[in-house]
Amino acid sequence: MYPKLPNAVICATGSYLPQKVLTNKDLEKMVDTTSEWIETRTGILERRLADDDMASAEMGYRASLKAIEDAPGVKAEDIDLIIAATVTPDYQFPSTACLIQGKLGAKKAACFDLGAACPGFIYALTCGAQFIKTQEYKLILVVATDTLSRITDWQDRNTCVLFGDGASACLLKACREERGIISCLLGADGSGENLLKVPGGGSRLPASETTVKEGLHYVKMSGNEVFKFAVRIMEKTARDILKKNGLQVSDVDWFIPHQANIRIIESVAKRLKISMQKVILNVQKYGNVSAVSIPIALDEMNRSGRFKKGDLILLDAFGSGLTWASCLIKW
Ligand SMILES: CC(C)(COP(=O)(O)OP(=O)(O)OC[C@H]1O[C@@H](n2cnc3c(N)ncnc32)[C@H](O)[C@@H]1OP(=O)(O)O)[C@@H](O)C(=O)NCCC(=O)NCCS
């Protein structure tokens, strides 16, 4: 018999949200839209925007500091690995994880970025959990950070009303109890690459006068198709992970879906027959903050003391790639 491997548990959380608030009323002055349209079609009331001198690494650093403060006795120097989930890194290279490490003084930590768009936090959590399980590393910082305002076309009403900026982090360590990250399910379908992408600025279409003139460094999205995909895949991945673990929807205490649109969330909850009272929402306050939306919800629930020991939490996300991911956590 091999000895049982430890579980990875989230032992601390922290978030950073920029102070600047952009309301739907503000957007009415920027594009041809109405506050009512945004609220009824998306559920978003306002979103946060980073100041001009703030970018993903600085927000990720501030969220990480909060997570470290939340872990008694833990110092930045104790961290073995930093994984940063982001689609808006400060630079092509070095990685945002390296920049966060430098700011924290987490000298021992290995660092890399992980690009899986909106499910990026679940992908990074899954990845970190494997290093804990194999006992390769003892303390891992998983950070999600995105400055989507920098890749948003503020003249495109189809997309500019949807996104916001922010960062959120958690620390993972080993635990011998039957709790923590108990299961993860990741998926992707690259044939959907054109539904949601930033076409310019990479090696395919390097930044040039033309890419800038044509706005190719901004998010391009087929909103309606992404919507349909999201509802279908979020239901499927939630059902699949529960089945894989011999669990029912009724076993779930809290459902934390990616926060892109309240109508997507409500449709998924209805299909799963999960009460909206179990669904954690922050889309109204922050809009879609890509990989950051789910860990902000985890952090707010953790800090408000609403999670009870032993609660079963289901995370569920979809995004550009196309990608999707779900995760079961026993708190
Ligand atoms: C983008 C989204 C809110 C649009 O809502 P929708 O109900 O699907 O609306 P449609 O795309 O069908 O557009 C309906 C009309 O509203 C218009 N419209 C779009 N944005 C608008 C805005 N901000 N204000 C007013 N009208 C708007 C469209 O131009 C369209 O007008 P038309 O019929 O004259 O062409 C919705 O499709 C969505 O949330 N999709 C998923 C996006 C997502 O999750 N992205 C991130 C993935 S991580």
PDBQT file of the ligand as one rigid body, heavy atoms in Angstrom, charges set to zero:
ROOT
HETATM    1  C1  LIG A 401     -22.790  40.562 -24.698  1.00  0.00    +0.000 C 
HETATM    2  C2  LIG A 401     -24.195  40.278 -24.223  1.00  0.00    +0.000 C 
HETATM    3  C3  LIG A 401     -24.467  40.988 -22.915  1.00  0.00    +0.000 C 
HETATM    4  C4  LIG A 401     -25.176  40.803 -25.254  1.00  0.00    +0.000 C 
HETATM    5  O1  LIG A 401     -26.492  40.527 -24.846  1.00  0.00    +0.000 OA
HETATM    6  P1  LIG A 401     -27.522  39.892 -25.871  1.00  0.00    +0.000 P 
HETATM    7  O2  LIG A 401     -28.803  39.809 -25.203  1.00  0.00    +0.000 OA
HETATM    8  O3  LIG A 401     -26.922  38.597 -26.361  1.00  0.00    +0.000 OA
HETATM    9  O4  LIG A 401     -27.580  40.964 -26.983  1.00  0.00    +0.000 OA
HETATM   10  P2  LIG A 401     -27.255  40.791 -28.546  1.00  0.00    +0.000 P 
HETATM   11  O5  LIG A 401     -25.804  40.509 -28.743  1.00  0.00    +0.000 OA
HETATM   12  O6  LIG A 401     -28.238  39.816 -29.100  1.00  0.00    +0.000 OA
HETATM   13  O7  LIG A 401     -27.553  42.229 -29.046  1.00  0.00    +0.000 OA
HETATM   14  C5  LIG A 401     -28.855  42.735 -29.019  1.00  0.00    +0.000 C 
HETATM   15  C6  LIG A 401     -28.796  44.183 -29.424  1.00  0.00    +0.000 C 
HETATM   16  O8  LIG A 401     -28.282  44.961 -28.351  1.00  0.00    +0.000 OA
HETATM   17  C7  LIG A 401     -27.286  45.833 -28.852  1.00  0.00    +0.000 C 
HETATM   18  N1  LIG A 401     -26.309  46.116 -27.840  1.00  0.00    +0.000 N 
HETATM   19  C8  LIG A 401     -25.162  45.478 -27.570  1.00  0.00    +0.000 A 
HETATM   20  N2  LIG A 401     -24.534  46.077 -26.548  1.00  0.00    +0.000 NA
HETATM   21  C9  LIG A 401     -25.315  47.100 -26.156  1.00  0.00    +0.000 A 
HETATM   22  C10 LIG A 401     -25.217  48.068 -25.162  1.00  0.00    +0.000 A 
HETATM   23  N3  LIG A 401     -24.166  48.129 -24.323  1.00  0.00    +0.000 N 
HETATM   24  N4  LIG A 401     -26.209  48.973 -25.029  1.00  0.00    +0.000 NA
HETATM   25  C11 LIG A 401     -27.279  48.947 -25.829  1.00  0.00    +0.000 A 
HETATM   26  N5  LIG A 401     -27.425  48.055 -26.812  1.00  0.00    +0.000 NA
HETATM   27  C12 LIG A 401     -26.460  47.136 -26.970  1.00  0.00    +0.000 A 
HETATM   28  C13 LIG A 401     -26.696  45.098 -30.017  1.00  0.00    +0.000 C 
HETATM   29  O9  LIG A 401     -26.077  46.029 -30.905  1.00  0.00    +0.000 OA
HETATM   30  C14 LIG A 401     -27.918  44.471 -30.632  1.00  0.00    +0.000 C 
HETATM   31  O10 LIG A 401     -28.565  45.409 -31.418  1.00  0.00    +0.000 OA
HETATM   32  P3  LIG A 401     -29.177  45.017 -32.843  1.00  0.00    +0.000 P 
HETATM   33  O11 LIG A 401     -30.210  43.956 -32.540  1.00  0.00    +0.000 OA
HETATM   34  O12 LIG A 401     -29.734  46.294 -33.311  1.00  0.00    +0.000 OA
HETATM   35  O13 LIG A 401     -28.027  44.493 -33.633  1.00  0.00    +0.000 OA
HETATM   36  C15 LIG A 401     -24.425  38.737 -24.050  1.00  0.00    +0.000 C 
HETATM   37  O14 LIG A 401     -24.451  38.128 -25.309  1.00  0.00    +0.000 OA
HETATM   38  C16 LIG A 401     -23.369  38.086 -23.231  1.00  0.00    +0.000 C 
HETATM   39  O15 LIG A 401     -23.236  38.337 -22.052  1.00  0.00    +0.000 OA
HETATM   40  N6  LIG A 401     -22.595  37.160 -23.834  1.00  0.00    +0.000 N 
HETATM   41  C17 LIG A 401     -21.564  36.440 -23.166  1.00  0.00    +0.000 C 
HETATM   42  C18 LIG A 401     -20.375  37.332 -23.040  1.00  0.00    +0.000 C 
HETATM   43  C19 LIG A 401     -19.349  36.792 -22.111  1.00  0.00    +0.000 C 
HETATM   44  O16 LIG A 401     -19.670  36.087 -21.194  1.00  0.00    +0.000 OA
HETATM   45  N7  LIG A 401     -18.095  37.141 -22.349  1.00  0.00    +0.000 N 
HETATM   46  C20 LIG A 401     -17.019  36.839 -21.511  1.00  0.00    +0.000 C 
HETATM   47  C21 LIG A 401     -16.697  35.400 -21.501  1.00  0.00    +0.000 C 
HETATM   48  S1  LIG A 401     -15.588  35.050 -20.217  1.00  0.00    +0.000 SA
ENDROOT
TORSDOF 0
